[in-house]
Amino acid sequence: MFDPISRYAKLAVKTLAVTSPDGQAREIRHVERRFLPAASGTTLLEHSVVQGDRLDRITAKYLGDPAQFWRVADSNETLRPEELTDEIGKTIKIALPQA
């Protein structure tokens, strides 16, 4: 269902049976909740944020794929990736993907 390198690839897809207020039954498919993992892995380097930095561009530069921004967010233990580049001079870790 998801790309093998997606942050959701290893999560189960579940079905929830619900009944609307008018009595109509239906099923809703959803992905189980993804919890932020504890930071681990090997830090490749640290990046100092400069004016105009965007996480997708940083990830493309260091990991070769802008869609892997979530790996950088995970290694910096943040649920809000945009926080990583909102402060000039902030240092963010770029880590190797976990095995």
N, C-alpha and C positions, 0 to 999 in steps of 0.2 A: 504494500500500500504506500509506503514511504520510501524515498531514496535511501539506499543502504548507509549513506553517511549523514543522514538527517538526525537531529537530536531526538526524534520520535521513533526511529527505526526499530528499536528494541522494546518499545512499549506495546502492550496488548491493546487491541481494539475490542471494546465491550459494547453490549447492547443493553439499553435500559428501557423497560416497558413503562409507559406513562399513560395516564388517562386524563384527558382535558376536562375542564369544568362541565362541558356539555355531554360528557360520558363517552366520547370517542377515544378509543384505544389506539396507540401507535407506538412504534419503537424508535428510539434515538440511538444512533451509533456514535461512540466517542472514544477517544484515546485515553487510557488511564493517566492519572496525574503524573507529571514529571517533576521530581524533586531536584533541587539544585544539589549536585554532588559536592562532597568535600573536595577542596582543591588538592590536587595531587598531580603527579606527572613531573616531567623534567622541564624546567624553564629554559627556553632557548635563549631568550634575551628580554630586556626591558625596553619599552618604547616610551619616550617622553612626548606627551601630546603637544602639538603646535597648532597655531591658528588654522582652521579649515580642515583639520583631521576628521575623518569619518571612519567608523569601525570597519565598515565593509572594505574600504580602501586599505586600511592597515592590515586586515586579514588577507586580502589578495596579495599584498606585498610580501608578507612573511610566511603565509601558509599556502599561497597559490590558489585560493578559492574564496571569493568574497562571501559566499553563502555559509562559510564556516565561522562567521562572527560569534556564534554561540559558544564555540570552544574557548575563545578569548574571554567571553563573559563568564563562563564557568570557571576558568582558571583564576579569575579575579573575584570570584564568589559574589557576583551581582546578578540580580534578577532583571535589572533594567540596563541593557547594554548601552543605551545612550548616555548613561552617567559616566561611562569610561572616558568620553572625549569632551565632556562639558567644562573642564577646567584646564586651561593652558598650563603646561609644566607638570601636570600629573603624570606619574609613571605607572604604566600598565604592563603586566606580565604577558608574554607570548610563550605559551607552553606547547610541548609536543602532545599530540592526542594520546589519550589513555589507551592502553591495549585492550 
